[in-house]
Amino acid sequence: MGGGAGNCNLMSQWGILVQVLAASCAVAALLFKRWREPVEQRRSLKCWWYDVSRQAWGAAVVHFANVGFASAFGQTSTTDNPCIYYFLNLLADCTVGLVLVYVLLRATQYLVEKKNVVTLRSGDYGTPPRFKAFLLQCLLHICVLLCAKVVIWALLMIPGVEGRVGAPLLRPFAASEKLEVVMVLFVFPVVFNIVFFWAIDTWIMKRLAAGPPKSERYGDSVRNGDGSELILLGEFGSDDDDEEEEGGEQAVAVVE
């Protein structure tokens, strides 16, 4: 490594700085994704924030698990370089891991629907959105990510994976420690995580039924399929929040 350091320090001030920049780029990508959503299907800001927060907490847990794995196993490797293991974690997370997460998300949502656990329906936090639903869905999301991570760690423990895959891919950046940290903790994570977060955001967001979407703010207008405009006037039914969520109806005015 450059400067004779002989080690890619993932938790140095420099490493932490580039990690914060990488996380900021990922959030910016999700903001851009929300902006691109059709207006009539766009999630409310609170629901979008809950979806993003689920990914953020999940990514934080997985990130520190990756750093711990890299530090523990990289320090005992022949190259004494945790950057190689961290890079392999990233590569595996955004390839094999993405497939595993998709399968696990589909499996968990199948069970949620089969058992009719409304609170755990992905992206559906109730009306109005409730923190309890977000918290439970966030915990479930973290469990899904950690299950996928266990499988990835098992793959990374295969003998020779470091020398045959990781070291050759990082060799062009090995001359400079700071360059290697930037590539491993910033450039690669930004590219990989934008794809990863974009895909997962699409999978976990609430699916809108055919027809005009249900708005969460009275007075909002939505476009109907025949071109007429529906203006939300309010709800009528039970005053109880739980009963409103299950049986309340919304009054609308139709504007041709």
N, C-alpha and C positions, 0 to 999 in steps of 0.2 A: 504494500500500500504506500501511497505517497507520504513523504516526510518520515518514512520509517515507522509509522504508527503501527502498521501490521494489523490493524483492526478497524472495522467499520462500526463506529460507536452509534448505535441506534438511539440512545437516550441522552446524547449530548445536547447542548443548547442548539447547535446547528441542526441536528437531527430532528429535534422537537419543532424548530421553526419551519422546516420544510414540510413536516407532517401537518401543521396547522394550515399552511398554504394549500396543501393538497386537499384537505377537508373542505376548505372554503371554495375551491374550484368545483368539488362534487356538489355542494349545496347550490352553487350558482347554476350548475347544469340542471338540477331539479327545478329551479325557478324558471329557467328557460323552457323546460318541458311543460310546466303548468301554463305558461304564457301561450304555448302552442296548442293547448287543448281547445277544442271548440267551445265557444262561450256558453252554449246551452248545456254542455256536458262538464263544464269546469267545476271542480270541487270547491266548496266554500274554503275560505282561507284557513279556518280552524281545522277542518277535516284534512286539508292538504298538510298543515303543520303537524297534525298527529301522524299522518303517514310518513312524513319526512323524519319526525322524531323517532318513530319505530326503527327506521333504517339507521339513524344516527346512533342510538343506543346499541343496536345490534352490531354496527360497525366498530364502535368503541370497544365493546367486549371482545370481539374477534381480533381487533387490532392489537390490544394488549396481550391477548393470548398468543398472537403471532410473534410479538416482540419477545415474550417470555420463552416461547419455543425456540426462536432463533438464538437467543442469548444462551439458553441451556445446552442446545445441541451444537450450535455453531462454535462455541468455545472449545468443545471437545473434538472438533473435526480436525482433519489434517491441515486445512488452510487457516484455522483459527479465525474465520471470518463469518460472523452472523449475518452479514448482508446477503450471502449466498442463500442461506436457509430462508431468510425473510423474502427474498425475491421468488424463491420456489413456492413459498406460501401464497404470494400474490398471484403468481401464474396459475397455480392449482385452484385458488379461490375463484378466479374469473374464467376458468374453463370447466374442469370437472366439478368444481364447487357450485357453479351456476346451474349445472344440470341437476345436481343433487338437491339444491335448494328448491328448484322448480318442482321436482318430484315430491319432496316433503311438504311443500306448501299445498300442492294439489291433494295430497293424502290427508293432511290435517283438515283442510276445508271440506273434504268429502265426509270425514267423521263429524265435523261440526254441523253440517247440513243433515246428516243421518240422525244425529242426536238432538237436532234442533236447538243448539246452544246459540241463541241469538247474539249474545254479547261477544262471541268469538268470530262472528262473521267478518271476514277481513274487510277493513275500510268502512264498515258500518258502525258508527259510534253512537247512533241514536239521534233523536231530534228533541231538543238540541244535543249536539255532541257532548258525550259524558266522559269525564276523565277516567272513571272506573273501567269503561270499555276499552279505552286506549291503553291503560296499564296492563290489563289482562292480555290484550292482543300483542302488546310489546313484549311481555314475558314469553308468550308463545313463539313470537318471531325470534327471540334470542335463543330459545331452545332449538328451533329449527336450524339456525346458523351454527350452533355448537355441535349438533349432531352431524352436520355436513363436515364441520371442521375435524371431528374425530376421524372420519374416514380419510380425509386429506392427510392428516398427520400419519396415519397408518401407511399411506402410499409413500410419504416422504421418508419413512424409516427403512424403505427398501435399500439394501446395501448398494452403494455405487451411484445413487441418484445425484449426489452432490457433484462428483467428478464428471459424470457423463452429461448432465443437463445444466446444472447451475453455474459451475465454474466457467465452462466455455462461453455461455451467454453473457456473463459479466466481464470476461477477460478484456474487451476493448476499453472498459472504464476503470480497470484495476490500477492504472498508473497514478491516479489521484484519488485520495480518500474522500475529499469533498465532492468530487464529481460522481463518485460511486454512490455516495449517500443521496445526492440530488436525483440521480437516475432511479435508485431503488425506492426512495421514500417520497419522491415527488413526481417525476415524469411517468414512470411506470404505474404508480397508483392512480394518477389523474386519468390516464388513458383507460386503464382497466376498470377503475371504480365508476367512471362515468357510464360505461357500458353496463356494469354490474348494477348500479343504483337505478339507472334508467329502466332496465329490464324488470327488476324487482318492484319498482314503483308501479309499473304497468300491471304486474301480477297481483299486488296487494290492494290496489285502489278499489273502491266500491264500484261494482258493475251496475250501470243504470239500465233499467228495463226499457223496452221499446216505448216510444211516445215521449211526451214532454217530461223532463226530469223534475223531481220533487225539490222545491227550493226550501231553504232553511230560514229565509228572511221574508217576512210579510211585506207586500208591496213590490216584490220582485216580479219581473215579467219573463216569460219563457215563450219560445216559438213553437207552435203546434205543427204537426206534420202537414196540415192542409194550408199552411201559410198564415193562419190567424194567430193572434197573440193572446196568451193567457196571462192575466194579471192576478197575482195572489193577494187576496183580501184578508185572510186570517183563517183560524181554525175554529171549529165548533164541535161540541161533544163533551166528554168528561173533562173536569178541571184537573184531575189528577194526572201527573206527568207520565206515569207508567201507562195509564189507560189512553192518554193522548197518543203515545208512541205506537200503541197497538191498534186502537180503534178510532182515534180522532180523524176527522175529515177536514179538508181544506176547501174553503169557498173561493171560487175564481170568477173573474169577469172575462168574457170573450170579446175581443176587439177584432173586427174584421180588417 
